[in-house]
Amino acid sequence: MGSQRSDVMLLGRKVTPQGLRPAHPPQRKPSARKPPEVQPVKIGVVREIKVHENRVALTPAGAERLVSAGNEVWVETQAGVGSLLSDELYVKAGAKIAPSAADVWKQCDLILKVKEPLKQEWQHIRKGQTLFTYFHLAADLELTKAMMASGAHCFAYETLEVGRTLPLLTPMSEVAGRMAIQAGAQWLERSRGGSGILLGGVPGVDRAHVLVLGGGVVGTNAARMACGLGADVTMMDVNLDRLRYLDEVMPKNCRLLYSTPMAIRDMLPWADLVVGAVLIPGAVAPKLIRREDLKLMKQGSVIVDVAIDQGGCIETAKPTSHAEPTYVIDGVIHYCVANMPGAVPRTSTFALNNATLPYAVELAKLGAARAMRENAALRSAANVIGGALTCKGVAESFKLAYTDPIEAAGKLG
């Protein structure tokens, strides 16, 4: 037999072995409290003011994605005109147009830029504001101290790391590497003061000799372009595994050498064009060619120092602009434009936005503190957080105190 039920009804209440309880428990009324509304993050895009910098940090497609994620996007009027992106395109994407840069800086919590803030922009940066751009702090102590004093949260494209790669530096490195050969070829022309040699030569006449220092993204793209134009190319690097890889994939007119100071000096008398393409993430570039080495080079030869953003890998290099791109020391033309991709903004803007947008979306979603805790890539991009220097490379370059990003995040709450 089955067990006998021991609960009975008594005056509308059910009697159980545990005691009396209502037969039909009263239903709880739903709480009248509403979940707190998530305030949209105000994201600002300002027009770049560096000389001949025509890139913009966000395309209309990028603005549309940020708006669809619940954010509010403000774009300074004419910010995209250098990349042939009109205000109307941004409005159609759901963005709002601000009449001035000051308005964008004032009302937005997250600022997207391409290049580092210039001095005239520092006054607009406020405590707790987040900036996402190229900073290259290791080459600029004054800028580093200004960002620390501002109390802002500075996330740098160039130090964001994923699996030992730099995905936000890669697209501009590809552009700059290819442009280095274009620029070098132009300044080798006699009308510009160069030696008058054609990179690829012609049948019966020697071709130009191109020396590329560094086998990373910049160097590889520079060497490919030079090889494609028919030049005699030598690449130098200190990473043997990288050299083995390049040996398999580079064209036959590219030879590979292990880099030492002596080996570089041996190559300088041979070179018509030298491309500096060395990078130590977040740190100042090492000086591979000294002032006294220039006397080894041919008169009218050209140096293109792509590493100038990080201080340059040529001792005599100093930043120049697209308006005045070169200067001459000891008969050697120096091309050291710090924003080379700005000359081809249509290509550069879209290439940059393709890479940065997913991280901008995440940074807006999480905020600075959570981004550092929960997203390893954005944590590696944190350079200055609330006055603390959180990039080891920059701290070591200037011998300043370093704060771990997680520790800095904890202080933000």
N, C-alpha and C positions, 0 to 999 in steps of 0.2 A: 504494500500500500504506500501511496504517496504521503508525505508529511502533512499534518493538519495545520492550516493557516492559524496563526495566533493573534492576528490583528483584527479588531472589530470596530464598528462604528458606534460612537457614543455622543449624542447631542450634536451631531454634525462634525464631530472630530474623530480622527482615526486614532485608535489605541494600538500602540505597538509595544513590543517588549521594551523599547527604550523610553516609552512614555507617551504623553498626548502631543499631537501636532495637528494642525488644520488639515482637513481633507483636501482642500484646494488652496495652497499657499497664495497669499495676495501677490499680484504681479507688481514688480517694482516699476515705478515711472521712470522713463528715460531721463537722463540728466539734461537740464536745460542749457548746460554750459557747452559752448562751441569750441572746437579746437582752435588754437590761435592761428590767425592767418599768417602765412609766410610772406614777408615783405619782399617785393622784387628787388634784386640787386641792381643798382644803377651803374651801368658800365659805360665808360667814356672813351671816345677815340678823338685824339687831337691831331691837328695838321703838323707834320714834321717841319721844324724850322732850321735844321742843319742845312748848310749851303748845298744846293742842288740835290737835296734829298726828296725824291718824289714818290717814295713808297708810302703806303698807308697800312696800318696794323690790322685792319679788318675789311673784308670785302662785303658787298651787300648780301651774298649768300651766307657769310659768316654771321652777319647781323641778324638775318632771318632765323638762323638756328638758335642764337642766344635769346632772341625774343620768344621763340616757340618754347624755350625751356623756362619761361616765366620771368625773364629779366627785362629790364628797361635799358635800351641802348640809345645813347646820345652821341652824335657825331658832329664835330665842329664843321661849320659850313665850308665847303670847298676842300675838305681834308683829303678827298680821293681824286681831286682833279688831275694831279700829276700822274696818276695811273689810269686816267680816262674813266673814272668812276664818278658820276654826277650825284649831286644831292638827291635828285629825283629817284635814282636807283635805290638809295638807302631808305628813302621814305616808303617806297613800294615794298621794301623788305620789312617794314614795321619799325624802323628806327626813327628817332626824332632829331631834328637839326638844331644845333645850338648856334647862336650868332657869333660866339667868340670862344677862344681857348679858355679864357678865364671862367666862363660859365660852365664849361665841361669840368674843369678841375674842381670848381667849387661844389658842384652838386653830385659828383659821381664818387662811388666808393672804390671802384676798380677801374684803373686807367690802363688801356692797351696802347702801346707805342711800338715803334720800330727801333729807333736809336735812343741812346741814353739822354736823360733830361739835361738840357743846356742851362747855363747859369740863369738866364732870364726866366726859366721855368721853375727854378727851385722855390721861388716865393709862393708858388701855388700849391706845393706839396704839403700835406698836413698829416698830423699824427693819426695813426690808425688806417690811413689810406693805403690801398694795395696797388703796386705798379708791376706790370708784366711787360718786359721789353728786353732788348739787348743792353747790358750795362757795361761790360768789359771793365769792371772796377779795378782789376789788378794793374791796369795801365794808368790809373788816375786817382791819386791819393785825395785830391781836393774833392772830387765827386764822391768818393767813398765816405769821407768825413761829413759831407753835406747830407748824404742820405741817412747816415747814422743820427745826425742832429735833428733830422726832420721827424723821426719817430714813425716813419712810414714802413710798410712791409714790401721789400724789393725782391721780386722773383725774376731771375735772369734767364733768358732763353739759352744763352751759350753754355750754362753749366747744367742744364736739365739732362739727366743721364738715364738711359734705359739699356740694361744689359751691356754696359761698357761702350755704348754708342751715344752720340749727341744729336738726337733727332731734330732739334730745333736749330742747330747750327748747320746741319748737313745741307739743306737746300741753298742757303746763302753761300756756303763754302763751294758748292757746285758751280754757282753763278760766278763767284769771285775767281775761282780757278780758271774757268774758261775765259773770263774777261782779262785775266792777267796776260794771256798770250795775245789777245787782241790789242791790248794797250802796249805791250812790249813790241809787237810788230810795227805799230804806228810810230812809236818813239825811236825805233831803229832807222826810220826814214831820214835821209840826209836833210830834208827841209825842216825837220824838227830838232836837228842837232845830233842825230844818231850817226852810226858808222855807214849807213846806206846799204845794208845787206838785207836781202829778201830771205825770209825764214826758210822757205822750201827750195831756194836756189832755182836753177834751170839746168837742163842737160849741158854738161861741160863746165859748169861753174859750181863751186862749193856751196853747200847749203849753210844756214846759220846753225850755231851750236847753242843749245839751250840747256842750262843747268837748273834742275828743280830740287830744292832743299826741303825734304819732307815727303813721305809717301802716304799721307792721309788723304782725306777727301779733296782738299784744295790741290795738293800736289798731283794726285792721280788725274783729276780733271784737267789741270794745266798740261800735264804730260800728254794726255790723249789728244788735246787740241793741237799741241805743237807737233806731235807725230802725224796727225791728220794733215797738217799743212806741209809735211815733208821735211821738217827740221831734223837735225841730229840731236837726240835727246838723251840726257843722263839724269837719272833720279838717284838721290842719296837719302838713306834713312838708317837709323840705329837698331831697328827691329828686324831681326833676321827672318822671323816667321812672315812678317809683312813683305819683305823682299822676295821670299820664296813664292808667295802668292802672286805678287806683281809680275814675277818672272813668267808665270803661267798665262797671265791675262793681257799683258801689255803688248803693243805692236813690236815688230822686230827691230824697228829703228829706235827703240828705247832700251838703253842698257842700265843696269842697276849696280850701285856701288854702296858699300858700307860707309857710313859717314863718320869721319874723324876730322879734327881741325886740320891736320896735315893733308888729308885727302881733299878737303875743300880747297885749301890753298893751291894744291896741285892742279885743280880743275879751273881755277879762276882765269889764268892766261888764255885758256881755250874758249871760254864762254863769251858769246855775244849778248846773251840774255840770261839773267839769273832771276829765278822766282823764289822768294822766301815764303815757305808754306808750312812753317813749324807751329805746332800747337801743344801747350800743356794746359789742359782744361782748368779754367779759373785762375791760372797763374800767369805771371809775366813771361813772355817768350825769351828763350836763351839767345844770346848774341853769338851768331855763327860766323859772321864776317866782321872783322875789326877795321877800324879806320886805316891802319897801316896796310891792310890787305888790298885796298883799292888800287894801290900802285901796281899791283900784279895784273890788273884788268886792262883791256884794250880801251883806247880813247874812243868815245862814242858808243861804248857798250851800255846796256840798260839793266837796272835792278828794279824789279817790281816786288815790293815787300807787302804781301797780303797779310802778314802777321802784325801789321801796324796797330790794329785794334787792341792787341795785347802787348803793346810796347815795341813791336818790331823785332826781327831776328837779325837785322843789320845794324851795327853800332851807329852808323851815320844816318839812320832813318828817322824822320820826324813826320808827323801827320800833315798831309796836304789835302786839298779839296779838288772837286771837279773844275772849279773856276781857275785854280792855279795848281795843276796836278804834279808838276815836276820841279826839280832843282838839280844843279850839277855840283858835284864835289870831285876834285881830281880828275876831271874829264869824264866821269861816269854819271849818267843820267839816273836820278832816283825818282821813281814813281811810287808814292806812298799814300794814295787816297784811302781814307779810313772808311768810306762807305761806297765802295766800288759798285755793289749791286743797285745803288740808287740811280745809276745812269740808265738802267734797263728796268724801270719800275713796273711796267706791265707784267713782265715775266716774274720779277722778284716778288711783287705783292701777292700774286696768286700762289707762288711756290711757298712763300712764308706762311700765308694763311692756312694752306692745306695742312701744314705741320703743327702750327700753334693752336688752331681752333679747338681740338679736343681737350687740350689742357686748360684753355681759357674757360671752357664750359665747366670743367671740373673745379677750377679755382673759384668761379662764381658760385657754384653749388655748395662747396664745402667751407669757403672762407679760409683765411690764412692759417689759423690755428689747426683746424681739422685737416686741412690739406697736408700740412707737415706731418701730422700724426698718421694719417690714413693712406697717403699717396706717396710712395717712395720717389717717384719721378719728380713731383713738385717739391718734395723735401730737398732733393738735390739741387733744385733751382733757387732755393731760398738763400739769398746773399746777405741781406740786412733785414732784421726783423725787430721792430720796435726799439731801434737804437742799438741792437746787438749785432755784431758781425758774425754771420753764420756760414761763411764760406772759408774753408781752410786755406785754399790757394791764395785768396786775397789777404787773409790774416797773415800768412807767412811772407807774402810779398812786401808788406808794410810793417811787419813785426808788431801787429796789433793783437789785442786779446780776441780769442775765438770762443764762440758759444755754440754748443750743439743745437741744431734746429729743434729737436724734441724738447730740450730745456727751454728754449725761447718760446716754443708753443705753449708750454706749461704756464709761463708768465702771462700769456695773453688770456688764459682762462678757458 
